[in-house]
């Protein structure tokens, strides 16, 4: 076996090991069938870089191909980047490994897990905004439609507490949520408007709309919009 073949096999083995670290799935060292998706496979010849997520005891290091992050978590700079630049830009102490685990698997072609709750979907959507990953935002909106039970006749698919939790964390995940501009905020405002009769009896809800006038405005706009049609339903 010539040195070139040895180098190629070593590269395949390293790639498989890194994929296994990301997904906790056993991968055969010589099997690259997992990378059949054209939009993904074209990035697998780019260097892998370390991405630091979390802080302190919650810190976790991911090995991800540069090409999958360029234009998303990292700006588009082509091949011209320094090691120090990458080390500086690839640290995300305020993000959680729970969300980044899903994100890492998603950009490598995995579907979103089926059992995600509404709060996790909203946090994933927020990360999709911060990371400029429009595919993740679209996927979480589609999944949120299902998770909210939209399209059903029963407006009580979620508990009032969970609806309040969604409204409470939304300003932190979606800066300046505008129901005319953001599809996730649009969904949540519309769902809350359907539940307004019961929500307004809750102390938590009344405190929330007092502290976040933009949420109150968004819900009222949907409550007054009799012609609103939910996309996809």
N, C-alpha and C positions, 0 to 999 in steps of 0.2 A: 504494500500500500504506500503510495507516494505521500509526501508531506501535505500536499494540497487536500487530499482526501481526508487525512487525519484532522486537518484544521476544520474542514466542513462538518465532519461528524461531531467534533468537539463543540462547534457552534450550535448544531442541532440539539445536542445534549443540554447545553447551557440554556437554550431557549425553552426547552421542555421543562427544565427544572424551575425556571422563573415562572412559567405558566402554572406549574403545580403550586408554587408558593402563593400565587394570586388566588387560585380557585379551589385549592385543597382537593383537586381531582388527580388521580393517578394518570400520568401521561407516558406513553412509550417514548423513549428517547429518540427514536428514529422516525416517529410518526408525526408528520406535519399536516395531517388531514384536518386538524382543528382549525387551521388557518386558511380554509378554502375561500372565505368571503373576500372578494377582490378588493374592496375598499379597506380592508384590514391588512390583508397579506402584503400589500404594496409597502406598508410601513414597517414590516418585520425585518428589513435589512438596515434599519436605522439603529443607532446605538441605544442600549438600554441605560437608563439613568435612575438614580435613587430619588424617590419621592418620600419626604418625611411628613407624616401626618400625626397630629395629636401632640401632646406635651407630657413631659415627665414620665410617669409609669405607664401612661396610655400611648406613648410614642410607638409608632409602627413604621417600618421602612418597606416601601414597595419598589420593585424593579419593573419599570415600564418602558416600552419603546418610545423613544423621543418623538417619532412621527405621529403617534397616537395622541400626544399631548400638544403638539405644535398647533397653534391657532385656537387652542382650548385653554388649558391651564397655563400654557406658555405662549408668548407671542410668536408670530411667524417670523423667523429669522434665518431660515434655510440652514445651511451647514456651518454658518459662521457664528459659533458660540464658544465661550470659554468654560472651562471646568468650574471656575469660581462663580461665573454667572449662573450656571445650572444649580450649584449648591445654594446660592442665595435665593433663586426663584422657586426652588422645589421644596420649600418648607411651608407647611400649612398647619401651624400649631392650634388654630381655632377650629379646625374641622375635626369631625369624629371619624374614627376608623369604621364604625358601623356603616356610615354613609359612603365612605371612600371604598370600602370592600365591594359594595354593590356597583359603584361607579367604575372601578377597575375592571370588574368582570363585564360590565356593559360595553365599555369601549373595545373590549376584545371579542365582542360578538354575542355575549350571553343575553338572554331575555331577562327582564326584571322578575324577581321571585314572585310567585303567585300569592303568597300570604302576607304581603306588605300591608300594614294598616295605614289609615289616612294621614296620620301625623308623619310617618316615615316618608310617605309619598310627597307630602308638602316639603319636607326637609330635602329630599332628593331634587325636587323641582328648584328649590332655592339654590342648591349646589349647582344645578344645571345653568342657572343664571350667572352665578359667580364664575363658573368655569367656561362660559360661552359654549356650552354643549347643547345645541338646539335639539339634537336627536333625543337626548335624555329628557328635555322639557316636553317634547311631543309625547314620548312614551309615558311619562308620569301623568300627563293630563288625560290621556286615553284610559289609563288604569284608574285614575281618580273617578272618572265617570262611572265605572263599574263599582268601585268601592263605596261610592255614595248611594248606590242603588238607583241612580237617575234613570228615568224611563219607566220606573215603577209608579203605581198609583199611590203607594204608601209614603207619605212625607216623613214618617217616623223611623226610617231605616237605621239612623244613628241615634245614640242617646244625646240629650241636650248638652251634657257635660263634654262629650267629644266634639260637638259643634263649637262650643265655647273655646275648647283647646285649640281647634283649628284657627279660629278667629284671633286668638291670643298670640299665637306664634307667627301668623301670616305677616305682620309688619316687619318681623325680624328676618324672614326669608324672602319677602318680596318688597323691596324698598318702594315706598310710595305706591301702594297697590291701587291701581286705577282700573275699574271694571271695564272701561272701554279700550284698554291697552293690553291688559294681561289676562290670558285665558284661564290660568289657575285661579286668580282672584275672582274672575267672572263666575266660575263654577261655584266657589265657596260662598260668594255673596248671594248668588241665586238660590242655593240650597238653604242658607240661613233665612232668606226672605220667605221661603215656604214654611219655615218653622217659627216665624216671628211671633205668632199668637202665644205659643208656649214659652219661647225664649225670653220674652219681655217680663215674664213672671219670675225670672231668676235674678238673684242679687248679683251673681257673677257677671251675667250678661249686661246688666245695667251699668255696672262699674266699667266694664270693658268698652262700651260705646261712649261712655263719658270720657275715658282716658284716650281713646283713639277715634276722634271725630271722622277721620277718613273711612273707618270701618262702618260707622253709623250711616254716613252718606252713601257708601256703596250698597248697603243692604236696602236702604230706603229707595234708591234708584231702581233696584230690581223689584222691590215690592210694588212700585208704581208702573212698572213696565209690563203691561198686560200682553203685549205683542212679542215678548221675548221668546225665542225658540232656542233651546239648548242644542249646540252643535253635536251632531252624531247620534241624537236620540230621536 
